[in-house]
Amino acid sequence: MNPITKNHTAVLQHLQRTLPAECLITDGAGLRPYETDGLTAIREMPWVVVLPETEAQVVDVMAICRQHGVPVIPRGAGTGLSGGARPHKDGVVLGLSKMNKILSIDPDNRVAQVQPGVRNLAISNAAKPHGLYYAPDPSSQIACSIGGNVAENAGGVHCLKYGLTVHNVLGVRVLTSDGDVMEIGGALYDNPGLDMLALLCGSEGMLGIVTQVTVALLPEPEKKSVILAGFKQVTDAGNAVASIIGAGIIPAGMEMMDKLAVQAAEQFAHAGYPLDAAAILIIELDGAEAELSAVTAQVIDHLNASGAYQIDQADDAETQARLWKGRKSAFPAVGRLSPDYICMDGTIPRHQLAHVLTQIDELSERFGLAVANVFHAADGNLHPLILFDANVPGQTDHAMAMGGEILQCCVAAGGTVTGEHGIGVEKLDTMCVQFTSDELDQFFRIKDAMDPSGVLNPGKGIPTLTRCGELGGMHVHKGRLPFPELERF
């Protein structure tokens, strides 16, 4: 028996003594769903999955893994798209889906306390009787968990006006790898000291395990208006976005889809999208009824001036929901066009939109792979969906290489390699493009300070010892890596 196998045996026996049998998964069929998150192109079978039901059990699991030097991979609902929850072959997948209770709703102070496994949409459903809701709404909100949202700093179609997860989370309870439970922030809109909360939002489970979250709730807007605009040229749609934002109008949401994405979404959702449009904009405005009609008229003027050939306005909830349904279901809809696709995530300055989309078209032609573009237009967060067939030898790597070049285009345009999906394992190479060795070393210093044993989600988020040097002559972190085999990631 080799040392790794012996270590596995000792850890498993310890876990079996500590957790109820229903909180452990070791059989192949049960483990299979955990081999990947939403980035299905990268897989690894775990050897054990634990599903604790309480914070105390999470503390116990962390203590066992720390004692035996075993990696811990925190996992929410598994909807992430960058491989952040991808298992480690010698690690424990720590699933938090059973910790799914809404602990309290405080309508007077407009806050809710929830466990990490609570679904994003469930928070708004629970707050609805009080006329409140939780603003961040990723496309996967029906399934994704709030703990995962914190780990990835998730956004959604309404992030333009209402912000990302980091802007809507007030506090967290977090377990460190040393076994300490820390309270960071709370039911206040300002807290003294360093902004540790912002550091943890988007840290991808590498700095601590979130066991409770306090979120801000907002009052439901008095009125909403949703506008659908069709354009014959993608550049006209981009100019419309710039024109509206330049006029000082901040919609609740402003989404763009190109022709391929529109056609896929319409076939799937029957939302009433114009199939002959090169691009469409979906714009939601909200606020007091007295001001909304004036703002809506201004937006329509900007759309007309920018070349929109079709403009539909929806004021009733049913039609609004139908228009949003196509956008919200765009990712599964595109899945009907190809056996596989990779959803990229990069952010660019708004004025570079047409330029970067042109580059994506050129890359699509060069790589011979179709791309459907869906994105949060007003904040420049692009989601190119690269279509491929994993059954064709080499095509997965081909698609991943194309995705890397798209992200390089984003960086060259003054943007960044992620907007809301995180780095995970997907974007390690492009981290080397965006950040210098000194900057990456600072990331490692934070990691070392928060997780000195190095057991929390190793090999994610930050390029390891040799990776950047192999790619472009950069030499990064010179310190100790607890899991040297992860250098290949």
C-alpha positions, 0 to 999 in steps of 0.5 A: 500500500503506497503512502497516499492510499494509506493516508486516504484510508486513515482520513476516510476512517476518521471521517466515518467516525465523525460524520453520519453515513449519509454525509459521506459519498465514496461510491463511483456512481455517487462521486461522478456528479462531483468530477466537474463543475460548470466547466465540463471540459476539465474533470477529475474524479474525487476519492471522497465527498463530504456533505456536512449539515452543520458548521461544527461538522465543517470544523471537524472535517477541516481539522481531520484534513489539516491533521493528515495534510489533505487538500480540501475543495469547497463546493457549492452547487457546482454551477461555477464556470472556471473549474474552481470546484474541480476536485483534487485527486488526493483531496476531500470535496467539501460540499455545502449543499446540505447547509441550506437554511434561511436563518432569518429575514429582518425586513426592518433592517433589510438584511437576511442571514443564510447558510451557504447552501441556500439558493440565490433565488430562494433568498428573494422568494423568502423576502418577497412577502416583505416587498424585498429582494436580493439583487445579484441574479446570475443566470444560474440563480435558480440553482446556484448557492449563495456560498458559491456566489461569495466564492466567485463574486457572482454578478448577473444581469442587474449588476450594472445598477445594483452591483456584484455579490461583494456590494450586496453581502454585509457579513460572513462567518468563515472557517480558516484552514487553522480551524478558527471561525471568524466573523467578518462584517455583519448587519451593518453598512459600514464596519471598522478595520480592513475590508476583509469582506471584499478580500473574501468575495471572489477568493474561490475557496482558497482563503476560507470556508464560508459557513454563514452569509448576511446579505442586504435586501432591497425594496422591490422597485415601484415600477419596471420597464423592459425594452427590446431593441434590434440592430442590423449592425453589432457596432450600432448596438455597441454605440447605443450602449455608450450613448445611453450610459454617456447620457447619465442613464443607469439601467437596472440591466443592459444585455446584448446578444449577437445573431447566433445567440439570439437564434438559439435563445429564440428557438429554445425560449420563444421570447419574441426576439427578431431573428434577422437582427445582428444584435439585440439589446435588452434594457431594464429600467426601474424606479418611481413611476413618475420618473420612469416614463421620462427615462424610458422615452430618453432611452428610446430616443438614444436607441433610435439615434443609434440605428435600432430598427425594431424597438419593443417596450414591455410594461407588464410583468408577463411580457417582461419575464418573457423577454428576460427568459431568452437571455436567462436561458441563453447558455442552455439554449446554445447547448442545442447548437453544438455537442459542447461549448466553453463559456468564456468570461472577460471584461473590457472598457465599453468603448472597446466593444466593437473592436474586441467583437471584431477580434473574436470574429477573426479568431472564430474564423482562424480556429474554425469554431463558431462563437455565440456572444452573450454579455452584460453590455453596459459594464463590458463583461463579455461571455463568448460561447465557443462551440466545439465537439469534445468527441473530435480528438484535440478539439477541446484543447483547440477551443481552450486555446481560442478562449485564452486568446480571447482573454488576451484580447480583453487584456490588450484592450485595457480589460481583465481576464474575468468579470464574474466567473473567477479564475479557477483552473481555466484562466491560470495562463491568462493570469500570467498575461495580466499580472507581473511576477511581483503582483502574483507574488502578492497574491501568494503572500495573502494566500500564505497568510490566510491558509499557511498549511496550503490545504484550501483549494490548492492549484486554483486562482494563482499560477504556480511556481513554474507556469508563468515562466514556462509561458512567457519568461516570467518567474513567480512565487519562490516560496514553498508549495504544499502540493508540488504536483499541482505545478502542472496546473 
